[in-house]
Amino acid sequence: PAARGIVALGSSASVLRIYSCSSWKLLLSTAVDQCQHPSLITYEEDEVSLELGPHYKVSDQPLDDILDRMDRPRQSAARCGITRIEWSPDGSLVAFTDSLFPQVVCIVELAEARVSTVLVHRRAVTDLSWCPEGGVLALLAGSSMVYTWSKDGCSVVEVPEVDEGMVDSFSASSLLWCAPSKKTKENGR
């Protein structure tokens, strides 16, 4: 029987392809280093400042220039190519990462059939997850920061210390959103 829906597949050659399952028609083929176009928005994690704290800035540099200045990791056969693909809950967006550019997250808008946004971090992205209630993507990059993206923009939140004055070396490495339920709403969370 023919499958329904849409599937995103990542290759060891760092290519993301999205297909219609009913016809296996190719809807999109892209890669981190192939997504340059005039309406692409690139956000870069900026230096932490006392005034702004941790934050993103909209980059004024072409993506190719940003990618060229990145340190590239040595590739292991086990983790080569597209390393993570996550659909948004409504199926309109896909976020993906690539072992060649571990500091980068690309966000595809399916309706546009192209990468619409690129998030560039100072460290390798260790995890990402879509909020079950909407179009918010949260991600981690090996620090005490939680980075979020939505179509409205980006933000960075530093995980607070456990106790005032206590030196806390907490570095988040994984995250998972809690799907809302009647019980979590009753508890005020």
N, CA, C and O of each residue as an XYZ file, in Angstrom:
756
protein
N       0.826     -1.200      0.000
C       0.000      0.000      0.000
C       0.868      1.261      0.000
O       1.957      1.280      0.574
N       0.378      2.288     -0.639
C       1.092      3.563     -0.694
C       1.011      4.273      0.651
O      -0.045      4.316      1.283
N       2.139      4.828      1.078
C       2.176      5.593      2.324
C       1.658      6.998      2.070
O       1.725      7.503      0.949
N       1.145      7.619      3.111
C       0.686      9.002      3.002
C       1.658      9.914      3.725
O       2.469      9.465      4.535
N       1.566     11.191      3.425
C       2.380     12.161      4.143
C       3.640     12.544      3.397
O       3.784     12.328      2.194
N       4.543     13.122      4.167
C       5.799     13.629      3.630
C       6.913     13.101      4.525
O       6.747     13.020      5.742
N       8.028     12.747      3.936
C       9.158     12.236      4.698
C      10.402     13.056      4.379
O      10.628     13.447      3.234
N      11.200     13.310      5.405
C      12.486     13.988      5.240
C      13.582     12.961      5.471
O      13.562     12.239      6.468
N      14.534     12.894      4.557
C      15.631     11.939      4.629
C      16.954     12.687      4.575
O      17.129     13.591      3.757
N      17.884     12.311      5.446
C      19.210     12.903      5.434
C      20.228     11.886      4.972
O      20.116     10.701      5.287
N      21.225     12.341      4.224
C      22.226     11.413      3.694
C      23.587     11.635      4.351
O      23.834     12.668      4.974
N      24.452     10.652      4.200
C      25.819     10.787      4.683
C      26.615     11.765      3.823
O      27.720     12.158      4.198
N      26.070     12.158      2.680
C      26.701     13.156      1.813
C      26.214     14.569      2.155
O      26.417     15.499      1.375
N      25.569     14.732      3.322
C      25.119     16.034      3.833
C      23.996     16.669      3.022
O      23.913     17.894      2.929
N      23.140     15.849      2.438
C      22.003     16.349      1.667
C      20.715     15.978      2.394
O      20.550     14.841      2.838
N      19.806     16.941      2.513
C      18.469     16.696      3.047
C      17.508     16.669      1.870
O      17.504     17.577      1.039
N      16.692     15.622      1.806
C      15.674     15.522      0.762
C      14.325     15.309      1.422
O      14.202     14.573      2.402
N      13.313     15.969      0.865
C      11.950     15.819      1.341
C      11.108     15.298      0.183
O      11.114     15.853     -0.916
N      10.376     14.203      0.461
C       9.577     13.519     -0.551
C       8.113     13.434     -0.131
O       7.790     13.389      1.056
N       7.234     13.414     -1.136
C       5.839     13.035     -0.923
C       5.829     11.515     -0.867
O       6.337     10.856     -1.774
N       5.256     10.955      0.189
C       5.257      9.488      0.331
C       4.300      8.803     -0.643
O       4.523      7.651     -1.014
N       3.250      9.487     -1.058
C       2.282      8.828     -1.942
C       2.844      8.620     -3.346
O       2.545      7.613     -3.989
N       3.655      9.561     -3.826
C       4.186      9.453     -5.186
C       5.713      9.335     -5.217
O       6.286      9.056     -6.271
N       6.368      9.541     -4.092
C       7.808      9.640     -3.986
C       8.379     10.719     -4.897
O       9.490     10.606     -5.415
N       7.579     11.771     -5.076
C       8.042     12.955     -5.813
C       8.956     13.759     -4.885
O       8.632     13.987     -3.719
N      10.092     14.178     -5.418
C      11.035     15.001     -4.666
C      10.466     16.414     -4.529
O      10.181     17.070     -5.531
N      10.299     16.882     -3.285
C       9.779     18.220     -3.029
C      10.899     19.221     -2.770
O      10.761     20.409     -3.061
N      12.010     18.731     -2.219
C      13.133     19.617     -1.888
C      14.394     18.797     -1.726
O      14.368     17.702     -1.164
N      15.488     19.327     -2.215
C      16.811     18.773     -1.963
C      17.703     19.947     -1.607
O      17.803     20.905     -2.374
N      18.362     19.884     -0.437
C      19.175     21.010      0.009
C      20.303     20.531      0.892
O      20.336     19.372      1.304
N      21.219     21.421      1.180
C      22.335     21.175      2.091
C      22.693     22.503      2.740
O      22.335     23.563      2.227
N      23.395     22.449      3.863
C      23.758     23.683      4.565
C      24.465     24.650      3.633
O      24.153     25.841      3.628
N      25.403     24.164      2.852
C      26.184     25.056      1.992
C      25.528     25.337      0.638
O      26.171     25.887     -0.256
N      24.241     24.959      0.478
C      23.527     25.232     -0.774
C      22.273     26.073     -0.554
O      21.434     26.156     -1.451
N      22.123     26.689      0.593
C      20.839     27.339      0.872
C      20.872     28.861      0.759
O      19.978     29.531      1.276
N      21.877     29.417      0.098
C      21.970     30.865     -0.066
C      20.906     31.368     -1.050
O      20.817     30.873     -2.174
N      20.108     32.341     -0.633
C      19.164     33.024     -1.517
C      18.835     34.381     -0.905
O      19.092     34.582      0.282
N      18.275     35.323     -1.672
C      18.079     36.691     -1.181
C      17.216     36.827      0.077
O      17.451     37.739      0.870
N      16.236     35.960      0.286
C      15.369     36.123      1.456
C      15.811     35.282      2.661
O      15.101     35.230      3.666
N      16.968     34.626      2.572
C      17.489     33.834      3.685
C      17.835     34.753      4.857
O      18.486     35.782      4.678
N      17.395     34.373      6.055
C      17.747     35.112      7.269
C      18.748     34.263      8.041
O      18.486     33.097      8.337
N      19.889     34.851      8.364
C      20.910     34.156      9.135
C      21.084     34.869     10.466
O      21.404     36.057     10.514
N      20.869     34.125     11.547
C      21.101     34.641     12.892
C      22.397     34.034     13.408
O      22.621     32.830     13.286
N      23.255     34.881     13.989
C      24.495     34.395     14.583
C      24.468     34.652     16.077
O      24.028     35.709     16.528
N      24.941     33.676     16.844
C      25.117     33.914     18.269
C      26.198     34.972     18.401
O      27.285     34.828     17.842
N      25.905     36.025     19.133
C      26.832     37.148     19.261
C      27.596     37.035     20.578
O      27.244     36.249     21.458
N      28.643     37.837     20.688
C      29.408     37.898     21.931
C      28.478     38.290     23.076
O      27.585     39.118     22.902
N      28.693     37.692     24.247
C      27.913     38.056     25.429
C      28.386     39.429     25.886
O      29.587     39.664     26.025
N      27.437     40.336     26.118
C      27.790     41.660     26.610
C      27.025     41.924     27.906
O      25.970     41.336     28.141
N      27.564     42.815     28.746
C      26.876     43.166     29.989
C      25.533     43.815     29.701
O      24.564     43.612     30.432
N      25.484     44.587     28.644
C      24.271     45.319     28.278
C      23.174     44.394     27.752
O      22.022     44.491     28.176
N      23.531     43.495     26.828
C      22.543     42.649     26.169
C      22.487     41.226     26.705
O      21.500     40.525     26.483
N      23.530     40.787     27.409
C      23.586     39.386     27.823
C      23.783     38.508     26.599
O      24.178     38.995     25.540
N      23.510     37.216     26.738
C      23.628     36.338     25.568
C      22.525     36.664     24.560
O      21.372     36.869     24.941
N      22.878     36.712     23.282
C      21.873     37.067     22.276
C      22.330     36.665     20.875
O      23.494     36.339     20.644
N      21.373     36.700     19.955
C      21.634     36.504     18.534
C      21.682     37.881     17.857
O      21.141     38.858     18.375
N      22.324     37.938     16.718
C      22.248     39.107     15.848
C      21.929     38.619     14.447
O      22.316     37.514     14.066
N      21.225     39.440     13.680
C      20.992     39.116     12.279
C      22.294     39.426     11.552
O      22.810     40.541     11.621
N      22.811     38.432     10.861
C      24.098     38.587     10.202
C      23.959     39.412      8.928
O      22.986     39.284      8.185
N      24.953     40.259      8.696
C      24.990     41.022      7.449
C      25.963     40.385      6.451
O      26.200     40.936      5.376
N      26.523     39.230      6.806
C      27.460     38.546      5.930
C      26.764     37.429      5.161
O      25.829     36.816      5.676
N      27.203     37.161      3.948
C      26.654     36.020      3.209
C      26.946     34.723      3.962
O      27.998     34.591      4.589
N      26.028     33.778      3.903
C      26.200     32.506      4.595
C      27.496     31.810      4.179
O      28.172     31.221      5.022
N      27.847     31.868      2.912
C      29.083     31.234      2.441
C      30.296     31.748      3.218
O      31.181     30.968      3.572
N      30.341     33.052      3.483
C      31.466     33.633      4.230
C      31.481     33.128      5.670
O      32.549     32.848      6.215
N      30.318     33.009      6.284
C      30.228     32.498      7.653
C      30.711     31.057      7.704
O      31.490     30.693      8.586
N      30.258     30.239      6.768
C      30.657     28.830      6.744
C      32.153     28.670      6.486
O      32.789     27.779      7.048
N      32.716     29.534      5.634
C      34.140     29.452      5.309
C      35.020     29.714      6.523
O      36.112     29.153      6.613
N      34.580     30.547      7.457
C      35.423     30.873      8.609
C      35.247     29.890      9.778
O      35.921     30.022     10.800
N      34.356     28.920      9.635
C      34.125     27.942     10.707
C      35.213     26.886     10.754
O      35.750     26.464      9.731
N      35.521     26.473     11.983
C      36.384     25.311     12.159
C      35.546     24.083     11.850
O      34.444     23.929     12.377
N      36.052     23.232     11.019
C      35.323     22.017     10.647
C      35.874     20.833     11.417
O      37.089     20.664     11.509
N      35.000     20.015     11.967
C      35.473     18.847     12.704
C      35.971     17.758     11.754
O      35.603     17.711     10.580
N      36.800     16.905     12.288
C      37.179     15.720     11.521
C      35.967     14.808     11.469
O      35.253     14.665     12.461
N      35.735     14.201     10.340
C      34.564     13.351     10.153
C      34.849     11.916     10.554
O      35.857     11.330     10.159
N      33.946     11.366     11.341
C      34.020      9.937     11.640
C      32.966      9.244     10.788
O      31.928      9.829     10.478
N      33.226      8.037     10.421
C      32.293      7.305      9.558
C      30.927      7.144     10.213
O      29.916      7.063      9.515
N      30.882      7.098     11.540
C      29.619      6.870     12.241
C      28.706      8.091     12.241
O      27.487      7.929     12.285
N      29.243      9.293     12.193
C      28.426     10.500     12.312
C      28.649     11.448     11.144
O      28.876     12.640     11.355
N      28.592     10.963      9.965
C      28.853     11.772      8.784
C      27.542     12.195      8.131
O      26.623     11.387      8.002
N      27.452     13.467      7.716
C      26.276     13.938      6.985
C      25.217     14.559      7.871
O      25.522     15.119      8.924
N      23.966     14.456      7.436
C      22.838     15.011      8.194
C      22.703     14.200      9.482
O      22.531     12.982      9.439
N      22.782     14.879     10.622
C      22.789     14.168     11.904
C      21.462     14.243     12.645
O      21.189     13.412     13.512
N      20.640     15.222     12.318
C      19.373     15.376     13.028
C      18.350     16.031     12.121
O      18.662     16.994     11.421
N      17.127     15.514     12.129
C      15.998     16.096     11.388
C      14.819     16.118     12.348
O      14.495     15.099     12.957
N      14.172     17.277     12.486
C      13.005     17.395     13.376
C      11.896     18.175     12.673
O      12.109     19.305     12.233
N      10.715     17.573     12.567
C       9.534     18.246     12.023
C       8.876     19.080     13.116
O       8.827     18.659     14.271
N       8.373     20.253     12.761
C       7.551     21.018     13.699
C       6.232     20.269     13.881
O       5.847     19.491     13.007
N       5.527     20.487     15.004
C       4.285     19.742     15.248
C       3.233     19.879     14.146
O       2.477     18.939     13.900
N       3.173     21.039     13.477
C       2.170     21.206     12.419
C       2.671     20.756     11.043
O       1.928     20.821     10.063
N       3.919     20.302     10.964
C       4.463     19.783      9.711
C       4.844     20.839      8.692
O       5.131     20.503      7.543
N       4.855     22.109      9.081
C       5.182     23.170      8.121
C       6.668     23.511      8.083
O       7.132     24.150      7.139
N       7.421     23.089      9.102
C       8.836     23.423      9.218
C       9.656     22.171      9.518
O       9.178     21.239     10.165
N      10.885     22.167      9.041
C      11.829     21.101      9.337
C      13.134     21.756      9.770
O      13.645     22.644      9.087
N      13.669     21.321     10.898
C      14.987     21.776     11.339
C      15.962     20.624     11.141
O      15.630     19.467     11.395
N      17.184     20.954     10.678
C      18.176     19.896     10.523
C      19.571     20.395     10.837
O      19.866     21.586     10.746
N      20.434     19.436     11.214
C      21.841     19.712     11.481
C      22.698     18.795     10.618
O      22.232     17.776     10.107
N      23.959     19.180     10.469
C      24.883     18.470      9.598
C      26.239     18.360     10.290
O      26.719     19.335     10.870
N      26.850     17.198     10.235
C      28.143     16.985     10.894
C      29.260     17.863     10.320
O      30.241     18.134     11.013
N      29.128     18.307      9.078
C      30.146     19.194      8.500
C      30.117     20.588      9.112
O      31.137     21.276      9.146
N      28.945     21.008      9.597
C      28.749     22.321     10.195
C      27.975     22.149     11.505
O      26.805     22.525     11.579
N      28.616     21.583     12.549
C      27.878     21.222     13.761
C      27.333     22.404     14.553
O      26.496     22.217     15.436
N      27.795     23.620     14.253
C      27.297     24.809     14.944
C      26.056     25.391     14.269
O      25.521     26.400     14.730
N      25.598     24.777     13.196
C      24.542     25.357     12.358
C      23.259     24.527     12.435
O      23.293     23.297     12.410
N      22.122     25.236     12.529
C      20.798     24.625     12.383
C      20.122     25.327     11.208
O      20.063     26.556     11.162
N      19.616     24.548     10.266
C      18.863     25.103      9.138
C      17.387     24.811      9.353
O      17.013     23.731      9.809
N      16.553     25.790      9.018
C      15.106     25.630      9.150
C      14.487     25.785      7.769
O      14.647     26.810      7.107
N      13.774     24.739      7.351
C      13.117     24.693      6.046
C      11.645     25.035      6.236
O      10.982     24.488      7.116
N      11.139     25.943      5.405
C       9.693     26.190      5.338
C       9.185     25.376      4.165
O       9.540     25.631      3.014
N       8.352     24.397      4.468
C       7.886     23.479      3.437
C       7.093     24.199      2.347
O       7.228     23.867      1.170
N       6.268     25.180      2.722
C       5.461     25.911      1.735
C       6.339     26.643      0.720
O       5.963     26.792     -0.442
N       7.510     27.096      1.171
C       8.446     27.805      0.284
C       9.410     26.845     -0.409
O      10.082     27.220     -1.370
N       9.475     25.615      0.079
C      10.383     24.587     -0.450
C      11.835     25.064     -0.479
O      12.554     24.881     -1.462
N      12.248     25.694      0.651
C      13.643     26.110      0.769
C      13.980     26.417      2.225
O      13.096     26.566      3.069
N      15.267     26.507      2.493
C      15.727     26.907      3.815
C      15.408     28.394      3.972
O      15.822     29.213      3.152
N      14.675     28.733      5.019
C      14.305     30.129      5.245
C      15.203     30.801      6.269
O      15.425     32.011      6.212
N      15.724     30.005      7.217
C      16.493     30.562      8.321
C      17.657     29.647      8.647
O      17.546     28.422      8.594
N      18.790     30.279      8.989
C      19.965     29.546      9.452
C      20.374     30.145     10.795
O      20.489     31.363     10.935
N      20.589     29.277     11.776
C      21.052     29.687     13.104
C      22.493     29.225     13.271
O      22.789     28.039     13.130
N      23.387     30.157     13.570
C      24.813     29.849     13.679
C      25.238     30.089     15.126
O      25.003     31.162     15.682
N      25.861     29.084     15.726
C      26.253     29.148     17.127
C      27.761     29.100     17.278
O      28.480     28.721     16.354
N      28.228     29.489     18.452
C      29.660     29.501     18.732
C      30.181     28.095     19.026
O      31.372     27.825     18.873
N      29.284     27.200     19.448
C      29.638     25.813     19.756
C      28.736     24.873     18.963
O      27.739     25.293     18.376
N      29.102     23.606     18.958
C      28.298     22.602     18.262
C      26.933     22.446     18.930
O      26.833     22.427     20.157
N      25.902     22.337     18.128
C      24.544     22.123     18.631
C      24.458     20.677     19.124
O      24.801     19.743     18.400
N      23.993     20.506     20.374
C      23.940     19.169     20.968
C      22.539     18.573     20.955
O      22.397     17.352     21.000
N      21.497     19.407     20.895
C      20.143     18.884     20.858
C      19.197     19.970     20.364
O      19.499     21.160     20.459
N      18.051     19.552     19.836
C      17.014     20.490     19.429
C      15.664     19.801     19.509
O      15.563     18.582     19.372
N      14.618     20.611     19.735
C      13.276     20.058     19.891
C      12.246     21.154     19.643
O      12.428     22.297     20.063
N      11.163     20.797     18.958
C      10.057     21.720     18.718
C       9.076     21.681     19.886
O       8.785     20.610     20.419
N       8.573     22.838     20.280
C       7.525     22.918     21.287
C       6.276     22.244     20.725
O       5.892     22.526     19.590
N       5.627     21.351     21.498
C       4.459     20.642     20.977
C       3.268     21.548     20.669
O       2.381     21.164     19.906
N       3.239     22.744     21.255
C       2.095     23.644     21.063
C       2.264     24.613     19.909
O       1.317     25.325     19.575
N       3.423     24.667     19.294
C       3.564     25.656     18.231
C       4.931     25.696     17.614
O       5.734     24.778     17.781
N       5.191     26.763     16.900
C       6.384     26.894     16.083
C       7.586     27.450     16.801
O       8.263     28.324     16.260
N       7.884     26.977     18.006
C       9.084     27.396     18.724
C      10.063     26.234     18.755
O       9.734     25.134     19.199
N      11.257     26.495     18.282
C      12.329     25.507     18.296
C      13.285     25.879     19.420
O      13.753     27.015     19.488
N      13.577     24.931     20.299
C      14.574     25.144     21.351
C      15.788     24.292     21.017
O      15.660     23.176     20.514
N      16.973     24.836     21.306
C      18.172     24.070     21.046
C      19.247     24.372     22.058
O      19.212     25.394     22.742
N      20.201     23.472     22.144
C      21.319     23.567     23.072
C      22.618     23.518     22.292
O      22.705     22.921     21.219
N      23.637     24.174     22.870
C      24.948     24.172     22.225
C      26.059     24.055     23.272
O      27.010     24.837     23.273
N      25.926     23.078     24.152
C      26.984     22.765     25.102
C      27.311     23.843     26.102
O      28.482     24.056     26.416
N      26.308     24.530     26.610
C      26.532     25.561     27.618
C      25.311     25.618     28.535
O      24.457     24.732     28.500
N      25.235     26.657     29.348
C      24.077     26.830     30.218
C      22.991     27.663     29.534
O      22.080     28.156     30.200
N      23.082     27.822     28.222
C      22.121     28.615     27.462
C      21.098     27.716     26.768
O      21.428     26.629     26.294
N      19.854     28.188     26.717
C      18.815     27.568     25.901
C      18.475     28.590     24.824
O      18.078     29.714     25.129
N      18.631     28.199     23.577
C      18.372     29.076     22.435
C      16.990     28.745     21.885
O      16.626     27.575     21.770
N      16.222     29.776     21.548
C      14.915     29.522     20.954
C      14.770     30.326     19.671
O      15.314     31.422     19.532
N      14.017     29.745     18.732
C      13.717     30.399     17.468
C      12.236     30.225     17.181
O      11.661     29.170     17.449
N      11.622     31.267     16.633
C      10.285     31.187     16.052
C      10.294     32.134     14.856
O      11.282     32.831     14.625
N       9.216     32.164     14.106
C       9.155     33.078     12.960
C       9.232     34.530     13.395
O       9.513     35.411     12.584
N       8.980     34.784     14.688
C       9.059     36.144     15.221
C      10.474     36.562     15.587
O      10.728     37.745     15.813
N      11.406     35.603     15.649
C      12.783     35.945     15.979
C      13.425     34.915     16.880
O      12.922     33.803     17.040
N      14.559     35.306     17.474
C      15.362     34.404     18.294
C      15.571     34.992     19.673
O      15.498     36.205     19.868
N      15.833     34.113     20.626
C      16.233     34.574     21.948
C      17.147     33.541     22.580
O      17.229     32.394     22.141
N      17.829     33.983     23.621
C      18.735     33.126     24.367
C      18.409     33.310     25.837
O      18.288     34.437     26.318
N      18.267     32.197     26.554
C      17.987     32.246     27.986
C      19.086     31.487     28.698
O      19.415     30.363     28.319
N      19.658     32.094     29.729
C      20.649     31.390     30.536
C      19.928     30.652     31.647
O      19.103     31.233     32.352
N      20.239     29.365     31.806
C      19.633     28.564     32.866
C      20.092     29.152     34.199
O      21.292     29.299     34.431
N      19.130     29.494     35.088
C      19.521     30.130     36.351
C      20.274     29.182     37.272
O      20.122     27.963     37.203
N      21.095     29.782     38.142
C      21.817     29.001     39.146
C      20.815     28.357     40.087
O      19.707     28.859     40.271
N      21.213     27.243     40.678
C      20.350     26.537     41.616
C      20.202     27.332     42.913
O      19.088     27.528     43.399
N      21.320     27.789     43.470
C      21.324     28.596     44.691
C      22.103     29.866     44.440
O      23.122     29.851     43.750
N      21.625     30.973     45.002
C      22.318     32.252     44.885
C      23.753     32.087     45.361
O      23.981     31.530     46.435
N      24.707     32.548     44.602
C      26.100     32.530     44.986
C      26.811     31.195     44.790
O      28.037     31.132     44.876
N      26.076     30.152     44.534
C      26.689     28.841     44.324
C      27.273     28.776     42.909
O      26.614     29.142     41.935
N      28.490     28.316     42.816
C      29.086     28.159     41.495
C      28.450     26.926     40.857
O      28.570     25.811     41.365
N      27.784     27.148     39.752
C      27.044     26.071     39.103
C      27.629     25.867     37.711
O      27.582     26.774     36.880
N      28.167     24.711     37.456
C      28.765     24.457     36.146
C      27.816     23.647     35.263
O      28.256     22.821     34.463
N      26.521     23.888     35.413
C      25.526     23.155     34.640
C      25.678     23.466     33.160
O      25.678     24.627     32.749
N      25.805     22.418     32.377
C      25.885     22.557     30.927
C      24.844     21.606     30.328
O      25.006     20.387     30.373
N      23.782     22.175     29.772
C      22.684     21.362     29.237
C      23.134     20.619     27.985
O      23.747     21.209     27.096
N      22.830     19.323     27.915
C      23.225     18.535     26.754
C      22.034     17.912     26.031
O      22.172     17.470     24.890
N      20.864     17.868     26.679
C      19.676     17.334     26.018
C      18.448     18.053     26.542
O      18.448     18.578     27.656
N      17.388     18.071     25.718
C      16.153     18.729     26.124
C      14.971     18.018     25.517
O      15.082     17.365     24.480
N      13.837     18.151     26.176
C      12.604     17.575     25.683
C      11.458     18.402     26.225
O      11.361     18.612     27.434
N      10.586     18.876     25.344
C       9.400     19.625     25.753
C       8.384     18.663     26.361
O       8.289     17.506     25.954
N       7.641     19.146     27.322
C       6.532     18.378     27.885
C       5.282     18.748     27.110
O       4.925     19.922     27.024
N       4.622     17.759     26.551
C       3.364     18.014     25.855
C       2.332     18.443     26.890
O       2.217     17.814     27.941
N       1.580     19.504     26.609
C       0.607     19.977     27.596
C      -0.475     18.931     27.842
O      -0.914     18.238     26.924
N      -0.888     18.835     29.081
C      -1.965     17.915     29.433
C      -2.825     18.577     30.493
O      -2.458     19.616     31.042
N      -3.941     17.991     30.771
C      -4.828     18.509     31.800
C      -4.100     18.555     33.144
O      -4.265     19.508     33.905
N      -3.308     17.546     33.434
C      -2.613     17.458     34.712
C      -1.581     18.584     34.864
O      -1.511     19.208     35.923
N      -0.767     18.859     33.807
C       0.222     19.932     33.914
C      -0.468     21.285     34.040
O       0.047     22.169     34.724
N      -1.610     21.467     33.404
C      -2.352     22.735     33.519
C      -2.935     22.897     34.910
O      -2.954     24.007     35.441
N      -3.420     21.799     35.524
C      -3.968     21.860     36.875
C      -2.891     22.215     37.892
O      -3.167     22.886     38.887
N      -1.674     21.769     37.645
C      -0.554     22.061     38.566
C       0.043     23.447     38.330
O       1.008     23.827     38.993
N      -0.518     24.191     37.404
C      -0.021     25.544     37.129
C       1.299     25.577     36.408
O       2.050     26.546     36.524
N       1.587     24.553     35.680
C       2.872     24.503     34.965
C       2.650     24.561     33.494
O       3.610     24.531     32.723
